[in-house]
Amino acid sequence: MRIVLMAVDDEFAGEMQRGLYDTRPDCIVGSVISSCPIYKHSKMGGAVFVLRKSGFLFLTTMIHVKIVRYFLDKQHRLLPSQLARSRGVEQFVSANINDEQSVAKLRSWNPDLIISTNFSHYVGKTVRESIARYGCWNLHKSLLPQYRGMAPSFHALLEGAPTVGATLHVMDKGFDTGNLLAQVEVPVTNADSVYSLNRRTSQAGAKLLASFLDHYDPESTKASLQPEGAWKNYTYPTRSEIRAFRRKGLHFYKRYDEEQCTEGKVWHAWARN
């Protein structure tokens, strides 16, 4: 099995990929790193976009969390670029996964699977359907079809969701709308913040992905349709949503107590054959 991974270069994508690097390092033949945290925006352009959409408080909070995590947990924080470099996996930096150069690089790796983990690009039909032998998958940090789109952990906390999770699904032309391959539930606790939910769902997704591949048979494993309904597609938080979040006493980041946050975790992974 030849696997290509696609991700933004952040710690949550690193958590999602870590399980494959631990269990199937010889299968990973390429790593695509997005050069734009927000699709079609440079880093500076992305910051301006978030500022306009979500406001100064949200932007500065996100920057603060990244700085805190960089210094407090540098030893345990692994980025996709670090994982690839440590295993000698070829990396390719892409501003648009659908452009000619990116498509040519993907083809050169001759993958059986392309797997997106916290990737920031819209993946077009050519990449989804005509490069990898067994297709293109995405690992999303929610129990789809709930919390499709951006910032699922923020919206789950704001709406008081009792559980979150991770979903492995086939990519299609919509955002997080493709057929389901596997899911895992992660209970929300009073200790959780946006950061801790992002980390726990990323870790749960990593275990789910590794376990699913252990039992995956391209000939017999069948994906299932997502439940029908008027499911909301979420985006970056608005200023009013952030004010409501703060009024509820919720946190973007607080001291991460893994023992407290993971207590009572219920795992559920399945594949329809």
Contacts in CASP RR format, 6 or more apart in sequence:
PFRMAT RR
TARGET T0000
AUTHOR 0000-0000-0000
METHOD contacts of the structure
MODEL  1
MRIVLMAVDDEFAGEMQRGLYDTRPDCIVGSVISSCPIYKHSKMGGAVFV
LRKSGFLFLTTMIHVKIVRYFLDKQHRLLPSQLARSRGVEQFVSANINDE
QSVAKLRSWNPDLIISTNFSHYVGKTVRESIARYGCWNLHKSLLPQYRGM
APSFHALLEGAPTVGATLHVMDKGFDTGNLLAQVEVPVTNADSVYSLNRR
TSQAGAKLLASFLDHYDPESTKASLQPEGAWKNYTYPTRSEIRAFRRKGL
HFYKRYDEEQCTEGKVWHAWARN
1 24 0 8 1.000
1 27 0 8 1.000
1 112 0 8 1.000
1 113 0 8 1.000
1 213 0 8 1.000
2 27 0 8 1.000
2 29 0 8 1.000
2 109 0 8 1.000
2 110 0 8 1.000
2 111 0 8 1.000
2 112 0 8 1.000
2 113 0 8 1.000
3 20 0 8 1.000
3 24 0 8 1.000
3 27 0 8 1.000
3 28 0 8 1.000
3 29 0 8 1.000
3 30 0 8 1.000
3 111 0 8 1.000
3 112 0 8 1.000
3 113 0 8 1.000
3 114 0 8 1.000
3 115 0 8 1.000
4 28 0 8 1.000
4 29 0 8 1.000
4 30 0 8 1.000
4 31 0 8 1.000
4 32 0 8 1.000
4 106 0 8 1.000
4 109 0 8 1.000
4 111 0 8 1.000
4 113 0 8 1.000
4 114 0 8 1.000
4 115 0 8 1.000
4 132 0 8 1.000
5 17 0 8 1.000
5 20 0 8 1.000
5 28 0 8 1.000
5 30 0 8 1.000
5 31 0 8 1.000
5 32 0 8 1.000
5 80 0 8 1.000
5 84 0 8 1.000
5 115 0 8 1.000
5 116 0 8 1.000
5 117 0 8 1.000
6 31 0 8 1.000
6 32 0 8 1.000
6 34 0 8 1.000
6 97 0 8 1.000
6 114 0 8 1.000
6 115 0 8 1.000
6 116 0 8 1.000
6 117 0 8 1.000
6 119 0 8 1.000
6 121 0 8 1.000
6 123 0 8 1.000
7 13 0 8 1.000
7 14 0 8 1.000
7 16 0 8 1.000
7 17 0 8 1.000
7 31 0 8 1.000
7 32 0 8 1.000
7 33 0 8 1.000
7 34 0 8 1.000
7 80 0 8 1.000
7 116 0 8 1.000
7 117 0 8 1.000
7 118 0 8 1.000
7 119 0 8 1.000
8 33 0 8 1.000
8 34 0 8 1.000
8 37 0 8 1.000
8 80 0 8 1.000
8 118 0 8 1.000
8 119 0 8 1.000
8 120 0 8 1.000
9 33 0 8 1.000
9 34 0 8 1.000
9 79 0 8 1.000
9 80 0 8 1.000
9 81 0 8 1.000
10 37 0 8 1.000
10 79 0 8 1.000
10 118 0 8 1.000
11 69 0 8 1.000
11 77 0 8 1.000
11 78 0 8 1.000
11 79 0 8 1.000
11 199 0 8 1.000
12 118 0 8 1.000
12 141 0 8 1.000
12 198 0 8 1.000
12 199 0 8 1.000
12 202 0 8 1.000
13 79 0 8 1.000
13 80 0 8 1.000
13 117 0 8 1.000
13 118 0 8 1.000
13 119 0 8 1.000
13 202 0 8 1.000
14 78 0 8 1.000
14 79 0 8 1.000
14 80 0 8 1.000
14 83 0 8 1.000
14 117 0 8 1.000
14 118 0 8 1.000
14 202 0 8 1.000
15 78 0 8 1.000
15 199 0 8 1.000
15 202 0 8 1.000
15 203 0 8 1.000
15 206 0 8 1.000
16 117 0 8 1.000
16 118 0 8 1.000
16 139 0 8 1.000
16 202 0 8 1.000
16 205 0 8 1.000
16 206 0 8 1.000
16 209 0 8 1.000
17 80 0 8 1.000
17 83 0 8 1.000
17 117 0 8 1.000
17 206 0 8 1.000
18 78 0 8 1.000
18 83 0 8 1.000
18 206 0 8 1.000
19 206 0 8 1.000
19 207 0 8 1.000
19 209 0 8 1.000
19 210 0 8 1.000
20 27 0 8 1.000
20 28 0 8 1.000
20 115 0 8 1.000
20 206 0 8 1.000
20 209 0 8 1.000
20 210 0 8 1.000
20 213 0 8 1.000
21 28 0 8 1.000
21 83 0 8 1.000
21 86 0 8 1.000
21 87 0 8 1.000
22 210 0 8 1.000
23 210 0 8 1.000
23 214 0 8 1.000
24 210 0 8 1.000
24 213 0 8 1.000
25 87 0 8 1.000
28 84 0 8 1.000
28 87 0 8 1.000
28 89 0 8 1.000
29 89 0 8 1.000
29 90 0 8 1.000
29 109 0 8 1.000
29 110 0 8 1.000
29 111 0 8 1.000
30 84 0 8 1.000
30 89 0 8 1.000
30 90 0 8 1.000
30 91 0 8 1.000
30 92 0 8 1.000
30 109 0 8 1.000
30 111 0 8 1.000
31 80 0 8 1.000
31 81 0 8 1.000
31 83 0 8 1.000
31 84 0 8 1.000
31 89 0 8 1.000
31 90 0 8 1.000
31 91 0 8 1.000
31 92 0 8 1.000
32 91 0 8 1.000
32 92 0 8 1.000
32 93 0 8 1.000
32 94 0 8 1.000
32 97 0 8 1.000
32 102 0 8 1.000
32 105 0 8 1.000
32 106 0 8 1.000
32 119 0 8 1.000
33 80 0 8 1.000
33 81 0 8 1.000
33 91 0 8 1.000
33 92 0 8 1.000
33 93 0 8 1.000
33 94 0 8 1.000
34 93 0 8 1.000
34 94 0 8 1.000
34 95 0 8 1.000
34 97 0 8 1.000
34 119 0 8 1.000
34 120 0 8 1.000
34 121 0 8 1.000
35 93 0 8 1.000
35 94 0 8 1.000
35 95 0 8 1.000
36 42 0 8 1.000
36 43 0 8 1.000
36 46 0 8 1.000
36 95 0 8 1.000
36 120 0 8 1.000
36 121 0 8 1.000
37 43 0 8 1.000
37 46 0 8 1.000
37 120 0 8 1.000
38 45 0 8 1.000
38 46 0 8 1.000
38 49 0 8 1.000
38 50 0 8 1.000
38 120 0 8 1.000
39 120 0 8 1.000
39 121 0 8 1.000
39 122 0 8 1.000
40 96 0 8 1.000
41 48 0 8 1.000
41 49 0 8 1.000
47 59 0 8 1.000
50 58 0 8 1.000
50 59 0 8 1.000
50 62 0 8 1.000
50 236 0 8 1.000
51 59 0 8 1.000
53 235 0 8 1.000
53 236 0 8 1.000
53 237 0 8 1.000
53 238 0 8 1.000
54 236 0 8 1.000
54 237 0 8 1.000
54 238 0 8 1.000
54 239 0 8 1.000
54 242 0 8 1.000
55 239 0 8 1.000
55 242 0 8 1.000
57 242 0 8 1.000
58 236 0 8 1.000
58 237 0 8 1.000
58 239 0 8 1.000
58 242 0 8 1.000
61 252 0 8 1.000
61 253 0 8 1.000
62 252 0 8 1.000
64 253 0 8 1.000
65 195 0 8 1.000
65 252 0 8 1.000
65 253 0 8 1.000
68 253 0 8 1.000
69 77 0 8 1.000
69 195 0 8 1.000
70 77 0 8 1.000
73 256 0 8 1.000
80 117 0 8 1.000
81 91 0 8 1.000
83 89 0 8 1.000
84 90 0 8 1.000
84 91 0 8 1.000
85 91 0 8 1.000
90 109 0 8 1.000
92 102 0 8 1.000
92 105 0 8 1.000
94 101 0 8 1.000
94 102 0 8 1.000
94 105 0 8 1.000
94 121 0 8 1.000
96 102 0 8 1.000
96 121 0 8 1.000
97 103 0 8 1.000
97 106 0 8 1.000
97 119 0 8 1.000
97 121 0 8 1.000
97 123 0 8 1.000
97 124 0 8 1.000
97 127 0 8 1.000
98 121 0 8 1.000
98 122 0 8 1.000
98 123 0 8 1.000
98 124 0 8 1.000
98 126 0 8 1.000
98 127 0 8 1.000
102 127 0 8 1.000
103 126 0 8 1.000
103 127 0 8 1.000
103 131 0 8 1.000
106 114 0 8 1.000
106 127 0 8 1.000
106 131 0 8 1.000
106 132 0 8 1.000
107 131 0 8 1.000
111 131 0 8 1.000
111 132 0 8 1.000
111 133 0 8 1.000
112 132 0 8 1.000
112 133 0 8 1.000
112 134 0 8 1.000
113 132 0 8 1.000
113 133 0 8 1.000
113 134 0 8 1.000
113 135 0 8 1.000
113 136 0 8 1.000
113 137 0 8 1.000
114 127 0 8 1.000
114 131 0 8 1.000
114 132 0 8 1.000
114 135 0 8 1.000
114 136 0 8 1.000
114 137 0 8 1.000
115 136 0 8 1.000
115 137 0 8 1.000
115 138 0 8 1.000
115 139 0 8 1.000
115 209 0 8 1.000
116 123 0 8 1.000
116 136 0 8 1.000
116 137 0 8 1.000
116 138 0 8 1.000
116 139 0 8 1.000
116 171 0 8 1.000
117 138 0 8 1.000
117 139 0 8 1.000
118 139 0 8 1.000
118 141 0 8 1.000
118 202 0 8 1.000
119 138 0 8 1.000
122 175 0 8 1.000
123 136 0 8 1.000
123 171 0 8 1.000
124 173 0 8 1.000
125 173 0 8 1.000
127 136 0 8 1.000
128 135 0 8 1.000
128 136 0 8 1.000
128 171 0 8 1.000
128 172 0 8 1.000
128 173 0 8 1.000
129 135 0 8 1.000
129 136 0 8 1.000
133 218 0 8 1.000
134 218 0 8 1.000
135 170 0 8 1.000
135 171 0 8 1.000
136 170 0 8 1.000
136 171 0 8 1.000
137 168 0 8 1.000
137 169 0 8 1.000
137 170 0 8 1.000
137 171 0 8 1.000
137 181 0 8 1.000
138 168 0 8 1.000
138 169 0 8 1.000
138 170 0 8 1.000
138 171 0 8 1.000
138 176 0 8 1.000
139 166 0 8 1.000
139 167 0 8 1.000
139 168 0 8 1.000
139 205 0 8 1.000
139 208 0 8 1.000
139 209 0 8 1.000
140 148 0 8 1.000
140 149 0 8 1.000
140 152 0 8 1.000
140 166 0 8 1.000
140 167 0 8 1.000
140 169 0 8 1.000
140 176 0 8 1.000
141 152 0 8 1.000
141 153 0 8 1.000
141 164 0 8 1.000
141 165 0 8 1.000
141 166 0 8 1.000
141 197 0 8 1.000
141 198 0 8 1.000
141 201 0 8 1.000
141 202 0 8 1.000
141 205 0 8 1.000
142 148 0 8 1.000
142 152 0 8 1.000
142 156 0 8 1.000
142 164 0 8 1.000
142 165 0 8 1.000
142 166 0 8 1.000
142 167 0 8 1.000
142 176 0 8 1.000
142 201 0 8 1.000
143 163 0 8 1.000
143 164 0 8 1.000
143 165 0 8 1.000
143 166 0 8 1.000
143 167 0 8 1.000
143 183 0 8 1.000
143 185 0 8 1.000
144 167 0 8 1.000
144 169 0 8 1.000
144 176 0 8 1.000
144 180 0 8 1.000
144 183 0 8 1.000
144 226 0 8 1.000
145 176 0 8 1.000
145 177 0 8 1.000
145 226 0 8 1.000
145 227 0 8 1.000
145 229 0 8 1.000
145 231 0 8 1.000
146 152 0 8 1.000
146 156 0 8 1.000
146 161 0 8 1.000
146 231 0 8 1.000
147 155 0 8 1.000
147 156 0 8 1.000
147 161 0 8 1.000
147 164 0 8 1.000
147 234 0 8 1.000
148 175 0 8 1.000
148 176 0 8 1.000
148 177 0 8 1.000
148 231 0 8 1.000
148 232 0 8 1.000
148 233 0 8 1.000
148 234 0 8 1.000
149 175 0 8 1.000
149 176 0 8 1.000
149 233 0 8 1.000
149 234 0 8 1.000
149 235 0 8 1.000
150 234 0 8 1.000
150 235 0 8 1.000
150 236 0 8 1.000
151 194 0 8 1.000
151 234 0 8 1.000
151 235 0 8 1.000
151 236 0 8 1.000
151 237 0 8 1.000
152 164 0 8 1.000
152 201 0 8 1.000
152 234 0 8 1.000
153 164 0 8 1.000
153 194 0 8 1.000
153 197 0 8 1.000
153 198 0 8 1.000
153 201 0 8 1.000
154 194 0 8 1.000
154 237 0 8 1.000
154 241 0 8 1.000
154 245 0 8 1.000
154 252 0 8 1.000
155 234 0 8 1.000
155 237 0 8 1.000
155 241 0 8 1.000
156 164 0 8 1.000
156 188 0 8 1.000
156 197 0 8 1.000
157 188 0 8 1.000
157 192 0 8 1.000
157 193 0 8 1.000
157 194 0 8 1.000
157 197 0 8 1.000
157 245 0 8 1.000
157 250 0 8 1.000
158 237 0 8 1.000
158 241 0 8 1.000
158 244 0 8 1.000
158 245 0 8 1.000
158 248 0 8 1.000
158 250 0 8 1.000
160 188 0 8 1.000
161 188 0 8 1.000
162 187 0 8 1.000
162 188 0 8 1.000
163 185 0 8 1.000
163 186 0 8 1.000
163 187 0 8 1.000
163 188 0 8 1.000
164 185 0 8 1.000
164 186 0 8 1.000
164 188 0 8 1.000
164 197 0 8 1.000
164 201 0 8 1.000
165 183 0 8 1.000
165 184 0 8 1.000
165 185 0 8 1.000
165 186 0 8 1.000
165 201 0 8 1.000
165 204 0 8 1.000
165 205 0 8 1.000
166 183 0 8 1.000
166 184 0 8 1.000
166 186 0 8 1.000
166 201 0 8 1.000
166 202 0 8 1.000
166 204 0 8 1.000
166 205 0 8 1.000
166 208 0 8 1.000
167 176 0 8 1.000
167 180 0 8 1.000
167 182 0 8 1.000
167 183 0 8 1.000
168 180 0 8 1.000
168 181 0 8 1.000
168 182 0 8 1.000
168 183 0 8 1.000
168 205 0 8 1.000
168 208 0 8 1.000
168 209 0 8 1.000
168 212 0 8 1.000
169 176 0 8 1.000
169 178 0 8 1.000
169 179 0 8 1.000
169 180 0 8 1.000
169 181 0 8 1.000
169 223 0 8 1.000
169 226 0 8 1.000
170 178 0 8 1.000
170 179 0 8 1.000
170 181 0 8 1.000
170 223 0 8 1.000
171 178 0 8 1.000
172 178 0 8 1.000
172 179 0 8 1.000
175 233 0 8 1.000
176 233 0 8 1.000
177 226 0 8 1.000
178 223 0 8 1.000
178 226 0 8 1.000
179 223 0 8 1.000
179 224 0 8 1.000
179 225 0 8 1.000
179 226 0 8 1.000
180 223 0 8 1.000
180 224 0 8 1.000
180 225 0 8 1.000
180 226 0 8 1.000
181 212 0 8 1.000
181 221 0 8 1.000
181 223 0 8 1.000
181 271 0 8 1.000
182 208 0 8 1.000
182 209 0 8 1.000
182 211 0 8 1.000
182 212 0 8 1.000
182 269 0 8 1.000
182 270 0 8 1.000
182 271 0 8 1.000
183 208 0 8 1.000
183 268 0 8 1.000
183 269 0 8 1.000
183 270 0 8 1.000
184 204 0 8 1.000
184 205 0 8 1.000
184 207 0 8 1.000
184 208 0 8 1.000
184 267 0 8 1.000
184 268 0 8 1.000
184 269 0 8 1.000
185 266 0 8 1.000
185 267 0 8 1.000
185 268 0 8 1.000
186 197 0 8 1.000
186 200 0 8 1.000
186 201 0 8 1.000
186 204 0 8 1.000
186 265 0 8 1.000
186 266 0 8 1.000
187 264 0 8 1.000
187 265 0 8 1.000
187 266 0 8 1.000
188 197 0 8 1.000
189 260 0 8 1.000
189 261 0 8 1.000
189 263 0 8 1.000
191 257 0 8 1.000
191 260 0 8 1.000
191 261 0 8 1.000
192 200 0 8 1.000
192 261 0 8 1.000
193 250 0 8 1.000
193 251 0 8 1.000
193 252 0 8 1.000
193 253 0 8 1.000
193 254 0 8 1.000
193 256 0 8 1.000
194 250 0 8 1.000
194 251 0 8 1.000
194 252 0 8 1.000
194 253 0 8 1.000
195 252 0 8 1.000
195 253 0 8 1.000
195 254 0 8 1.000
195 256 0 8 1.000
196 254 0 8 1.000
196 256 0 8 1.000
196 261 0 8 1.000
199 256 0 8 1.000
200 261 0 8 1.000
200 262 0 8 1.000
200 265 0 8 1.000
204 265 0 8 1.000
204 267 0 8 1.000
207 267 0 8 1.000
208 269 0 8 1.000
211 269 0 8 1.000
212 269 0 8 1.000
212 271 0 8 1.000
215 221 0 8 1.000
215 271 0 8 1.000
216 271 0 8 1.000
217 273 0 8 1.000
220 273 0 8 1.000
221 271 0 8 1.000
221 272 0 8 1.000
221 273 0 8 1.000
222 272 0 8 1.000
222 273 0 8 1.000
223 272 0 8 1.000
224 272 0 8 1.000
237 245 0 8 1.000
END
